Amino acid sequence: MTRISAVIGIISISFSAIFMRLASPSPATGAFWRAAYAVPLLTAAWLLVRKRDGRDRPARWLAFGAGLLLAVDLVVWQMAIDRIGASLAVVLANVQVVFVGGLAWLLHRERPTVTALAVVPIVLVGVVMISGLGRLDAYGTDPVFGTVLGLATALTYTGFLLVFRHSNRRHLAPAAGPLLDATLGTVVGSLLLAPLDTGFTLAFSWPRHGWLLALGLVIQGLGWLLITNALPRLAALETSVLLLLQPMLTIVWARLVFAESLSTVQWLGVGVVLGGILVIALRGTVEPKGFRQVSAAAEPHS
């Protein structure tokens, strides 16, 4: 049942970039409504388990702070989607696995594995290939800048993951509690970013809000509840394989829905990046056992 829940959750969030592109909101608008629509569902889920939520106030504020980082991540991600499409934006966001190891090295002096040191430069080569190398056949309205935004998405998502995990590091609460606090943080963070987004609006429009509602309920709510509950209970090998299911499915959906047609160089870059991510996820990025599990269990980007 745990595996089924994880797969259903990852299939759900594989539509995230698709729904974002179909809704085509301004960056802060999309982040706000995605989180706002998820709050009632997550609140109901938390009320069912609130007696088992043993976190103190600082832990809850930390989860809220993680949500502020997620707001930045979602805004930058929407900007990337607008420039390089859903498939490439998702692939680049999943480079967060590399950044988790890099931050462990920088902040905690954790020694990188030999595998990570060898694979990271190869992944970066794949990232450069995804930018299209300035070729006219490269997919996207601005593939180079879109690639930069994709990497920025991966970096901000890394910050979110590390803070979010730390907020419930002693596992004192079911998934609904931390997710609700983080989602509330995303709502507030999106409003704080709104003045920087000239297209931000709270006006309701159809069918745009149908896709935003799906983002909130299916991805931010149901999908992430399933994933957060299931992945910690799975072995690192299974988690690592599931890690790649989301970007691979998004590539399929983007091809079917938007006819996203990547250039040969970009397809090769996708293969290099996903292959490198799989190797790093399987082998870990740092030597100490405790942080290695964090790296291997990194969630796919939503």
C-alpha positions in Angstrom: 0.0 0.0 0.0 2.9 2.4 0.8 4.4 1.8 -2.7 1.0 2.4 -4.3 0.5 5.6 -2.4 4.0 6.8 -3.4 3.3 6.1 -7.1 -0.1 7.7 -7.1 1.4 10.8 -5.4 4.2 11.1 -7.9 1.9 10.5 -10.8 -0.3 13.3 -9.4 2.5 15.8 -9.1 3.9 14.9 -12.5 1.0 17.1 -13.8 2.1 20.1 -11.8 4.0 21.9 -14.6 1.3 20.9 -17.1 -1.5 22.5 -15.0 0.8 25.6 -14.4 1.3 26.0 -18.2 -2.4 25.4 -18.9 -3.4 28.1 -16.4 -0.7 30.4 -17.5 -0.9 32.7 -14.5 1.6 35.3 -13.6 4.3 33.7 -11.3 3.1 35.1 -8.0 -0.6 34.6 -8.9 0.0 30.9 -9.6 2.0 30.3 -6.4 -0.7 32.1 -4.3 -3.7 30.3 -5.7 -2.0 26.9 -5.8 -1.3 27.2 -2.0 -4.6 28.9 -1.1 -6.7 26.2 -2.7 -4.8 23.5 -0.9 -5.3 25.1 2.6 -8.9 23.8 3.2 -8.0 20.2 2.2 -4.8 20.2 4.3 -6.6 21.8 7.3 -9.2 19.0 7.2 -6.5 16.4 7.0 -4.7 18.0 9.9 -7.8 18.2 12.1 -8.2 14.4 11.8 -4.7 13.8 13.2 -4.1 17.0 15.3 -3.9 14.9 18.6 -0.8 13.2 17.2 0.9 16.5 16.3 3.5 16.9 19.0 5.5 19.7 17.5 6.3 22.8 19.5 5.7 26.4 18.3 9.3 26.9 16.9 9.0 23.8 14.8 5.7 25.0 13.4 7.2 28.4 12.6 10.1 26.6 10.9 7.7 24.8 8.6 6.0 28.1 7.9 9.5 29.5 7.0 10.0 26.6 4.6 6.8 27.6 2.9 8.2 31.1 2.4 11.1 29.5 0.5 8.6 27.4 -1.5 6.8 30.6 -2.6 10.1 31.9 -4.1 10.7 28.5 -5.7 7.3 28.4 -7.3 7.5 31.9 -8.6 10.9 31.3 -10.2 9.7 27.9 -11.6 6.8 29.5 -13.3 9.2 31.9 -15.0 11.2 29.0 -16.2 8.2 27.1 -17.5 7.2 30.2 -19.5 10.6 30.2 -21.2 11.6 26.5 -21.7 8.3 24.6 -21.3 7.1 22.1 -18.7 9.4 19.2 -19.4 12.7 21.0 -19.3 11.7 23.1 -16.3 10.9 19.9 -14.3 14.1 18.2 -15.3 16.2 21.1 -14.2 14.3 21.5 -11.0 15.2 18.0 -10.0 18.9 18.9 -10.1 18.2 19.8 -6.4 19.6 16.4 -5.6 23.0 17.8 -6.6 22.5 21.0 -4.5 21.6 19.1 -1.4 25.0 17.4 -1.4 26.7 20.7 -2.2 25.1 22.5 0.7 25.9 19.6 3.0 29.6 20.1 2.0 29.4 23.8 2.4 27.4 24.1 5.6 28.2 20.9 7.5 31.6 20.0 6.1 30.3 16.6 5.0 32.7 14.9 2.6 31.3 14.3 -0.9 31.5 10.8 -2.2 33.8 10.0 -5.1 30.8 9.2 -7.2 29.3 12.6 -6.6 32.5 14.4 -7.4 32.7 12.5 -10.7 29.0 12.8 -11.7 28.2 16.4 -10.8 30.4 17.9 -13.6 28.7 15.5 -16.0 25.2 16.7 -14.8 26.3 20.3 -15.4 27.4 19.4 -18.9 23.8 18.0 -19.4 22.4 21.3 -18.1 24.4 23.3 -20.6 23.1 21.0 -23.4 19.5 21.6 -22.2 20.1 25.3 -22.8 20.4 24.4 -26.5 23.9 25.7 -26.9 22.6 28.8 -28.7 21.2 26.6 -31.6 18.2 27.8 -33.6 16.4 24.5 -33.2 16.5 24.7 -29.4 13.0 24.5 -27.8 11.8 27.5 -25.7 11.3 31.2 -26.2 14.5 31.9 -24.2 16.3 28.6 -23.5 19.5 30.0 -22.0 17.7 32.3 -19.5 15.1 29.6 -18.9 17.9 27.2 -18.0 19.3 29.7 -15.5 15.9 30.0 -14.0 15.6 26.2 -13.8 18.8 26.0 -11.9 17.6 28.8 -9.6 14.4 26.7 -9.0 16.5 23.7 -8.0 18.5 25.9 -5.5 15.5 27.4 -3.9 13.8 24.0 -3.7 16.8 22.6 -2.0 16.5 25.3 0.7 12.8 24.5 1.1 13.5 20.7 1.5 16.3 21.2 4.1 14.3 23.6 6.2 11.0 21.6 5.9 12.7 18.3 6.9 14.4 20.1 9.8 11.0 21.4 11.0 9.8 17.8 11.7 13.2 16.1 12.2 12.0 14.2 15.2 8.8 13.0 13.4 6.5 14.4 16.0 3.7 15.1 13.6 1.9 13.3 10.8 2.6 14.8 7.3 -0.6 16.9 7.3 0.7 19.2 10.0 4.0 20.4 8.6 2.5 20.5 5.1 -0.3 22.8 6.3 2.1 25.1 8.0 4.4 25.2 4.9 1.4 25.8 2.6 0.3 28.7 4.8 3.8 30.1 4.5 3.6 29.8 0.7 0.4 31.8 0.7 2.0 34.6 2.7 5.2 34.4 0.7 3.3 34.8 -2.5 1.6 37.9 -1.3 5.0 39.3 -0.2 6.3 38.7 -3.7 3.2 40.1 -5.4 4.4 43.7 -5.6 7.3 42.4 -7.8 4.8 40.8 -10.2 3.1 43.3 -12.4 0.6 40.6 -13.5 -0.5 39.5 -10.0 -4.3 39.3 -9.6 -6.8 37.9 -7.1 -9.6 38.1 -9.7 -11.3 34.8 -10.5 -11.4 33.7 -14.1 -12.4 30.5 -15.9 -10.9 28.1 -17.0 -7.7 29.4 -15.5 -8.9 28.8 -12.0 -10.0 25.3 -12.8 -6.3 24.4 -13.4 -5.2 26.4 -10.4 -7.8 24.5 -8.3 -6.4 21.2 -9.6 -2.9 22.4 -8.7 -4.1 23.1 -5.1 -6.2 20.0 -4.5 -4.4 17.3 -6.6 -0.8 18.4 -6.3 -0.2 20.7 -3.3 -2.8 18.8 -1.2 -3.4 15.2 -2.1 -0.2 14.5 -4.1 2.1 15.8 -1.4 0.2 14.2 1.4 0.7 10.8 -0.3 4.4 11.4 -1.0 5.3 12.8 2.4 3.6 9.8 4.1 5.0 7.2 1.8 8.6 8.0 0.7 10.2 7.9 4.2 8.9 4.3 4.6 10.5 3.1 1.4 14.0 1.8 0.8 16.5 4.2 -0.7 16.7 2.2 -3.9 12.9 2.4 -4.5 12.9 6.1 -3.6 15.7 6.8 -6.0 13.9 5.2 -8.9 10.6 6.9 -8.0 12.6 10.2 -7.9 12.9 10.0 -11.7 9.3 8.9 -12.4 8.0 12.5 -12.1 10.2 14.3 -14.6 9.9 11.4 -17.1 6.1 11.4 -16.9 6.0 15.2 -17.2 8.1 14.9 -20.4 5.4 12.5 -21.7 2.5 14.8 -20.7 4.2 17.9 -22.2 4.7 16.1 -25.5 1.1 14.9 -25.6 -0.5 18.2 -24.4 1.7 20.9 -25.8 3.7 19.0 -28.5 6.9 20.2 -26.8 9.6 19.1 -29.3 13.1 19.4 -28.0 16.2 19.6 -30.1 18.5 16.6 -30.4 21.1 18.4 -28.2 18.4 19.1 -25.5 17.2 15.5 -25.5 20.8 14.4 -25.0 21.1 16.9 -22.1 17.9 15.5 -20.5 19.3 12.0 -20.7 22.6 13.1 -19.2 20.9 15.0 -16.3 18.4 12.3 -15.4 21.1 9.6 -15.6 23.4 11.6 -13.4 20.6 12.3 -10.9 19.8 8.6 -10.7 23.4 7.7 -10.0 23.8 10.4 -7.3 20.5 9.4 -5.7 21.5 5.7 -5.6 25.0 6.2 -4.3 24.5 9.3 -2.2 26.3 12.7 -2.3 28.2 12.7 1.0 29.9 10.1 3.1 28.2 10.3 6.5 25.3 8.0 6.7 22.8 10.4 8.2 23.0 13.0 5.5 23.4 10.4 2.8 19.8 9.3 3.4 18.6 12.9 3.1 20.2 13.0 -0.3 18.9 9.7 -1.5 15.4 10.4 -0.4 15.1 13.8 -2.0 11.6 14.4 -3.2 10.8 15.2 -6.8 10.0 18.8 -7.5 6.3 19.7 -7.6 
